[in-house]
Amino acid sequence: QVQLVESGGGLVQPGGSLKLSCKSSGLRFRFSLYSMAWYRQAPGNHREVVASIGGDGGGGTYYADPVKGRFTISRDNYKNTLDLQMNSLKPEDTAIYYCYGHWIDNYWGQGTQVTVSS
């Protein structure tokens, strides 16, 4: 059974930093084949992509305009993990953040809450 489990969310003041992590279990050596991404969903809004990173097939990295220069996505194919380093956080970054993996099938994590507030 494949699972994606996020961690690292919490409450942070504006201007602060958080690092989200997503641990994959069940994919094992196939993890590197998956394109991975972070999505977020704020109350009343649609789920939107924040950043993505390609798998062995390529694809590079992508960042949504609101987070460019502040967020960094990375992956470790040996540990089967996906990270999102978030710096200079703003109140509008408040949302539930989801890990997502896609190849011949796709998987979602359960989400982790990020709240940016003073």
Secondary structure, 3 states (H helix, E strand, C coil): CCEEEEECCEEECCCCCEEEEEEEECCHHHHHHCEEEEEEECCCCCCEEEEEEEECCEEEEEECHHHCCCEEEEEECCCCEEEEEECCCCHHHCEEEEEEEECCCEEECCCEEEEECC
